[in-house]
Amino acid sequence: MPTAKTTPSVTEDESISYEAALKELEVLVQQMESGQLPLADLLSGYQRGAELLSLCRAQLVALEQQIKVLDNGALNTWTPS
C-alpha cells in the first residue's frame, strides 16, 4: 500500500521553487485521488497540499508585483504575438 512521503513543510523550506512545489502538489493529488492512501496519510497529504498551494500563490503574487513595477504600476493584459 503506498504511503505519503514525509517532506519538509513550506515554512521549513521557503526556497522551494514554484515548479518543484507544483510538481509535488500534482503527485499528492494523484496519490489522494487513487483511493489507496490510509486516512492519516490523506490528512497529512491535504495539509501539505494546502501549504504548497499557498506557496505557489504567494510566488505568483510576488511575480505579479514585480511585473507591475516593471510596467510602472500598471498590470497590462498580455496578448501573444
N, CA, C and O atoms as a GROMACS GRO file, in nm:
protein
  324
    1MET      N    1   0.084  -0.116   0.000
    1MET     CA    2   0.000   0.000   0.000
    1MET      C    3   0.089   0.124   0.000
    1MET      O    4   0.179   0.133   0.084
    2PRO      N    5   0.067   0.222  -0.094
    2PRO     CA    6   0.152   0.340  -0.097
    2PRO      C    7   0.128   0.429   0.023
    2PRO      O    8   0.017   0.434   0.078
    3THR      N    9   0.231   0.497   0.064
    3THR     CA   10   0.218   0.593   0.173
    3THR      C   11   0.272   0.726   0.128
    3THR      O   12   0.357   0.734   0.040
    4ALA      N   13   0.221   0.831   0.190
    4ALA     CA   14   0.268   0.965   0.157
    4ALA      C   15   0.410   0.981   0.210
    4ALA      O   16   0.440   0.941   0.322
    5LYS      N   17   0.496   1.038   0.128
    5LYS     CA   18   0.633   1.055   0.174
    5LYS      C   19   0.640   1.177   0.264
    5LYS      O   20   0.565   1.274   0.246
    6THR      N   21   0.729   1.172   0.359
    6THR     CA   22   0.745   1.282   0.451
    6THR      C   23   0.833   1.387   0.384
    6THR      O   24   0.944   1.358   0.340
    7THR      N   25   0.780   1.508   0.378
    7THR     CA   26   0.855   1.617   0.318
    7THR      C   27   0.856   1.734   0.414
    7THR      O   28   0.766   1.745   0.498
    8PRO      N   29   0.954   1.821   0.404
    8PRO     CA   30   0.958   1.936   0.493
    8PRO      C   31   0.839   2.026   0.466
    8PRO      O   32   0.791   2.036   0.353
    9SER      N   33   0.793   2.093   0.570
    9SER     CA   34   0.683   2.186   0.550
    9SER      C   35   0.734   2.308   0.475
    9SER      O   36   0.854   2.334   0.470
   10VAL      N   37   0.641   2.381   0.416
   10VAL     CA   38   0.678   2.501   0.341
   10VAL      C   39   0.751   2.599   0.432
   10VAL      O   40   0.844   2.667   0.388
   11THR      N   41   0.707   2.607   0.559
   11THR     CA   42   0.773   2.700   0.650
   11THR      C   43   0.916   2.659   0.676
   11THR      O   44   1.000   2.745   0.707
   12GLU      N   45   0.948   2.530   0.666
   12GLU     CA   46   1.085   2.483   0.685
   12GLU      C   47   1.167   2.500   0.558
   12GLU      O   48   1.290   2.511   0.566
   13ASP      N   49   1.103   2.504   0.441
   13ASP     CA   50   1.175   2.509   0.314
   13ASP      C   51   1.114   2.617   0.225
   13ASP      O   52   1.042   2.587   0.130
   14GLU      N   53   1.143   2.743   0.256
   14GLU     CA   54   1.090   2.854   0.177
   14GLU      C   55   1.158   2.865   0.041
   14GLU      O   56   1.109   2.937  -0.046
   15SER      N   57   1.269   2.794   0.022
   15SER     CA   58   1.344   2.807  -0.103
   15SER      C   59   1.291   2.716  -0.213
   15SER      O   60   1.346   2.717  -0.323
   16ILE      N   61   1.188   2.640  -0.188
   16ILE     CA   62   1.134   2.550  -0.290
   16ILE      C   63   1.082   2.634  -0.408
   16ILE      O   64   1.014   2.734  -0.388
   17SER      N   65   1.115   2.591  -0.526
   17SER     CA   66   1.074   2.666  -0.645
   17SER      C   67   0.926   2.643  -0.674
   17SER      O   68   0.866   2.547  -0.626
   18TYR      N   69   0.869   2.731  -0.752
   18TYR     CA   70   0.729   2.719  -0.794
   18TYR      C   71   0.710   2.586  -0.866
   18TYR      O   72   0.614   2.514  -0.840
   19GLU      N   73   0.801   2.555  -0.956
   19GLU     CA   74   0.790   2.433  -1.035
   19GLU      C   75   0.797   2.308  -0.948
   19GLU      O   76   0.721   2.214  -0.969
   20ALA      N   77   0.888   2.308  -0.850
   20ALA     CA   78   0.901   2.193  -0.760
   20ALA      C   79   0.776   2.179  -0.673
   20ALA      O   80   0.728   2.068  -0.650
   21ALA      N   81   0.725   2.292  -0.624
   21ALA     CA   82   0.604   2.289  -0.542
   21ALA      C   83   0.485   2.238  -0.623
   21ALA      O   84   0.405   2.158  -0.574
   22LEU      N   85   0.473   2.284  -0.746
   22LEU     CA   86   0.363   2.242  -0.832
   22LEU      C   87   0.373   2.093  -0.864
   22LEU      O   88   0.272   2.023  -0.864
   23LYS      N   89   0.492   2.045  -0.891
   23LYS     CA   90   0.513   1.903  -0.920
   23LYS      C   91   0.476   1.818  -0.798
   23LYS      O   92   0.408   1.716  -0.811
   24GLU      N   93   0.521   1.860  -0.681
   24GLU     CA   94   0.488   1.786  -0.559
   24GLU      C   95   0.337   1.786  -0.535
   24GLU      O   96   0.280   1.686  -0.494
   25LEU      N   97   0.274   1.900  -0.560
   25LEU     CA   98   0.129   1.910  -0.545
   25LEU      C   99   0.058   1.816  -0.640
   25LEU      O  100  -0.040   1.751  -0.601
   26GLU      N  101   0.104   1.807  -0.764
   26GLU     CA  102   0.043   1.715  -0.861
   26GLU      C  103   0.054   1.570  -0.815
   26GLU      O  104  -0.040   1.493  -0.829
   27VAL      N  105   0.170   1.533  -0.762
   27VAL     CA  106   0.191   1.397  -0.713
   27VAL      C  107   0.098   1.369  -0.595
   27VAL      O  108   0.037   1.262  -0.587
   28LEU      N  109   0.086   1.465  -0.505
   28LEU     CA  110  -0.004   1.448  -0.390
   28LEU      C  111  -0.148   1.427  -0.436
   28LEU      O  112  -0.217   1.339  -0.385
   29VAL      N  113  -0.192   1.507  -0.530
   29VAL     CA  114  -0.329   1.496  -0.580
   29VAL      C  115  -0.351   1.358  -0.642
   29VAL      O  116  -0.454   1.295  -0.618
   30GLN      N  117  -0.255   1.312  -0.720
   30GLN     CA  118  -0.268   1.178  -0.781
   30GLN      C  119  -0.277   1.070  -0.675
   30GLN      O  120  -0.359   0.978  -0.686
   31GLN      N  121  -0.194   1.080  -0.572
   31GLN     CA  122  -0.197   0.981  -0.464
   31GLN      C  123  -0.331   0.984  -0.391
   31GLN      O  124  -0.388   0.880  -0.361
   32MET      N  125  -0.380   1.104  -0.364
   32MET     CA  126  -0.506   1.117  -0.291
   32MET      C  127  -0.624   1.068  -0.375
   32MET      O  128  -0.716   1.004  -0.322
   33GLU      N  129  -0.622   1.097  -0.502
   33GLU     CA  130  -0.731   1.055  -0.589
   33GLU      C  131  -0.731   0.906  -0.616
   33GLU      O  132  -0.832   0.849  -0.657
   34SER      N  133  -0.617   0.841  -0.594
   34SER     CA  134  -0.608   0.697  -0.622
   34SER      C  135  -0.694   0.614  -0.526
   34SER      O  136  -0.731   0.501  -0.557
   35GLY      N  137  -0.724   0.671  -0.410
   35GLY     CA  138  -0.803   0.599  -0.312
   35GLY      C  139  -0.725   0.492  -0.238
   35GLY      O  140  -0.784   0.410  -0.168
   36GLN      N  141  -0.595   0.492  -0.251
   36GLN     CA  142  -0.511   0.389  -0.192
   36GLN      C  143  -0.444   0.433  -0.061
   36GLN      O  144  -0.385   0.350   0.008
   37LEU      N  145  -0.454   0.561  -0.026
   37LEU     CA  146  -0.385   0.610   0.094
   37LEU      C  147  -0.470   0.589   0.219
   37LEU      O  148  -0.592   0.605   0.215
   38PRO      N  149  -0.405   0.554   0.331
   38PRO     CA  150  -0.477   0.546   0.458
   38PRO      C  151  -0.525   0.685   0.500
   38PRO      O  152  -0.471   0.786   0.454
   39LEU      N  153  -0.624   0.689   0.585
   39LEU     CA  154  -0.685   0.815   0.628
   39LEU      C  155  -0.581   0.912   0.685
   39LEU      O  156  -0.584   1.031   0.653
   40ALA      N  157  -0.490   0.865   0.768
   40ALA     CA  158  -0.389   0.952   0.828
   40ALA      C  159  -0.301   1.016   0.721
   40ALA      O  160  -0.264   1.133   0.731
   41ASP      N  161  -0.268   0.939   0.618
   41ASP     CA  162  -0.187   0.993   0.509
   41ASP      C  163  -0.266   1.092   0.425
   41ASP      O  164  -0.209   1.187   0.372
   42LEU      N  165  -0.396   1.070   0.413
   42LEU     CA  166  -0.479   1.166   0.340
   42LEU      C  167  -0.479   1.301   0.410
   42LEU      O  168  -0.468   1.406   0.346
   43LEU      N  169  -0.490   1.299   0.541
   43LEU     CA  170  -0.492   1.424   0.616
   43LEU      C  171  -0.359   1.497   0.604
   43LEU      O  172  -0.357   1.617   0.578
   44SER      N  173  -0.249   1.425   0.622
   44SER     CA  174  -0.118   1.492   0.611
   44SER      C  175  -0.092   1.537   0.467
   44SER      O  176  -0.031   1.641   0.445
   45GLY      N  177  -0.140   1.459   0.370
   45GLY     CA  178  -0.126   1.500   0.230
   45GLY      C  179  -0.206   1.625   0.199
   45GLY      O  180  -0.160   1.713   0.126
   46TYR      N  181  -0.326   1.632   0.255
   46TYR     CA  182  -0.409   1.751   0.236
   46TYR      C  183  -0.342   1.874   0.296
   46TYR      O  184  -0.340   1.981   0.235
   47GLN      N  185  -0.287   1.858   0.416
   47GLN     CA  186  -0.218   1.971   0.482
   47GLN      C  187  -0.098   2.016   0.400
   47GLN      O  188  -0.077   2.136   0.382
   48ARG      N  189  -0.019   1.921   0.353
   48ARG     CA  190   0.099   1.956   0.271
   48ARG      C  191   0.054   2.022   0.141
   48ARG      O  192   0.115   2.120   0.096
   49GLY      N  193  -0.053   1.970   0.081
   49GLY     CA  194  -0.105   2.029  -0.041
   49GLY      C  195  -0.149   2.173  -0.020
   49GLY      O  196  -0.125   2.259  -0.105
   50ALA      N  197  -0.213   2.200   0.093
   50ALA     CA  198  -0.256   2.337   0.124
   50ALA      C  199  -0.135   2.428   0.140
   50ALA      O  200  -0.137   2.543   0.096
   51GLU      N  201  -0.029   2.377   0.203
   51GLU     CA  202   0.094   2.457   0.218
   51GLU      C  203   0.155   2.487   0.081
   51GLU      O  204   0.196   2.599   0.054
   52LEU      N  205   0.161   2.384  -0.003
   52LEU     CA  206   0.220   2.402  -0.136
   52LEU      C  207   0.138   2.499  -0.220
   52LEU      O  208   0.194   2.582  -0.292
   53LEU      N  209   0.007   2.487  -0.212
   53LEU     CA  210  -0.080   2.579  -0.287
   53LEU      C  211  -0.059   2.722  -0.241
   53LEU      O  212  -0.053   2.814  -0.322
   54SER      N  213  -0.048   2.741  -0.111
   54SER     CA  214  -0.024   2.874  -0.056
   54SER      C  215   0.111   2.930  -0.106
   54SER      O  216   0.121   3.047  -0.141
   55LEU      N  217   0.212   2.845  -0.108
   55LEU     CA  218   0.343   2.887  -0.156
   55LEU      C  219   0.337   2.927  -0.304
   55LEU      O  220   0.392   3.030  -0.343
   56CYS      N  221   0.270   2.846  -0.385
   56CYS     CA  222   0.257   2.877  -0.528
   56CYS      C  223   0.185   3.010  -0.548
   56CYS      O  224   0.228   3.093  -0.628
   57ARG      N  225   0.076   3.028  -0.477
   57ARG     CA  226   0.001   3.154  -0.489
   57ARG      C  227   0.086   3.273  -0.449
   57ARG      O  228   0.084   3.376  -0.516
   58ALA      N  229   0.160   3.260  -0.339
   58ALA     CA  230   0.245   3.370  -0.292
   58ALA      C  231   0.352   3.403  -0.396
   58ALA      O  232   0.381   3.521  -0.419
   59GLN      N  233   0.410   3.301  -0.458
   59GLN     CA  234   0.511   3.327  -0.560
   59GLN      C  235   0.450   3.394  -0.683
   59GLN      O  236   0.513   3.481  -0.744
   60LEU      N  237   0.329   3.355  -0.720
   60LEU     CA  238   0.263   3.419  -0.834
   60LEU      C  239   0.229   3.565  -0.803
   60LEU      O  240   0.245   3.651  -0.889
   61VAL      N  241   0.182   3.592  -0.682
   61VAL     CA  242   0.152   3.730  -0.643
   61VAL      C  243   0.279   3.814  -0.644
   61VAL      O  244   0.279   3.928  -0.691
   62ALA      N  245   0.388   3.758  -0.592
   62ALA     CA  246   0.515   3.831  -0.591
   62ALA      C  247   0.562   3.862  -0.732
   62ALA      O  248   0.611   3.971  -0.760
   63LEU      N  249   0.546   3.766  -0.821
   63LEU     CA  250   0.584   3.787  -0.960
   63LEU      C  251   0.496   3.894  -1.025
   63LEU      O  252   0.545   3.979  -1.099
   64GLU      N  253   0.368   3.890  -0.996
   64GLU     CA  254   0.276   3.991  -1.048
   64GLU      C  255   0.317   4.130  -1.001
   64GLU      O  256   0.311   4.226  -1.077
   65GLN      N  257   0.357   4.142  -0.874
   65GLN     CA  258   0.401   4.271  -0.822
   65GLN      C  259   0.527   4.319  -0.893
   65GLN      O  260   0.541   4.439  -0.920
   66GLN      N  261   0.618   4.227  -0.922
   66GLN     CA  262   0.739   4.266  -0.994
   66GLN      C  263   0.704   4.314  -1.135
   66GLN      O  264   0.764   4.410  -1.184
   67ILE      N  265   0.609   4.250  -1.199
   67ILE     CA  266   0.566   4.292  -1.333
   67ILE      C  267   0.504   4.430  -1.327
   67ILE      O  268   0.529   4.513  -1.415
   68LYS      N  269   0.424   4.457  -1.224
   68LYS     CA  270   0.364   4.589  -1.208
   68LYS      C  271   0.472   4.696  -1.196
   68LYS      O  272   0.461   4.804  -1.254
   69VAL      N  273   0.578   4.665  -1.121
   69VAL     CA  274   0.687   4.760  -1.105
   69VAL      C  275   0.753   4.784  -1.240
   69VAL      O  276   0.784   4.898  -1.276
   70LEU      N  277   0.775   4.678  -1.315
   70LEU     CA  278   0.838   4.692  -1.446
   70LEU      C  279   0.750   4.770  -1.544
   70LEU      O  280   0.801   4.836  -1.634
   71ASP      N  281   0.617   4.762  -1.525
   71ASP     CA  282   0.524   4.834  -1.612
   71ASP      C  283   0.474   4.963  -1.548
   71ASP      O  284   0.365   5.010  -1.581
   72ASN      N  285   0.553   5.021  -1.458
   72ASN     CA  286   0.520   5.147  -1.392
   72ASN      C  287   0.385   5.142  -1.319
   72ASN      O  288   0.306   5.236  -1.329
   73GLY      N  289   0.360   5.034  -1.248
   73GLY     CA  290   0.241   5.024  -1.166
   73GLY      C  291   0.115   4.977  -1.235
   73GLY      O  292   0.013   4.957  -1.170
   74ALA      N  293   0.119   4.958  -1.365
   74ALA     CA  294   0.000   4.912  -1.438
   74ALA      C  295   0.021   4.769  -1.482
   74ALA      O  296   0.122   4.736  -1.545
   75LEU      N  297  -0.076   4.685  -1.449
   75LEU     CA  298  -0.068   4.548  -1.495
   75LEU      C  299  -0.141   4.540  -1.628
   75LEU      O  300  -0.264   4.545  -1.633
   76ASN      N  301  -0.065   4.528  -1.734
   76ASN     CA  302  -0.122   4.528  -1.869
   76ASN      C  303  -0.161   4.387  -1.910
   76ASN      O  304  -0.099   4.290  -1.868
   77THR      N  305  -0.262   4.378  -1.991
   77THR     CA  306  -0.306   4.250  -2.043
   77THR      C  307  -0.204   4.201  -2.144
   77THR      O  308  -0.164   4.275  -2.234
   78TRP      N  309  -0.162   4.076  -2.129
   78TRP     CA  310  -0.064   4.019  -2.220
   78TRP      C  311  -0.137   3.953  -2.334
   78TRP      O  312  -0.229   3.874  -2.313
   79THR      N  313  -0.096   3.986  -2.455
   79THR     CA  314  -0.153   3.922  -2.573
   79THR      C  315  -0.038   3.863  -2.654
   79THR      O  316   0.055   3.936  -2.689
   80PRO      N  317  -0.043   3.734  -2.684
   80PRO     CA  318   0.066   3.674  -2.760
   80PRO      C  319   0.074   3.732  -2.900
   80PRO      O  320  -0.028   3.767  -2.960
   81SER      N  321   0.194   3.742  -2.951
   81SER     CA  322   0.213   3.797  -3.086
   81SER      C  323   0.184   3.695  -3.193
   81SER      O  324   0.195   3.725  -3.312
   0.00000   0.00000   0.00000
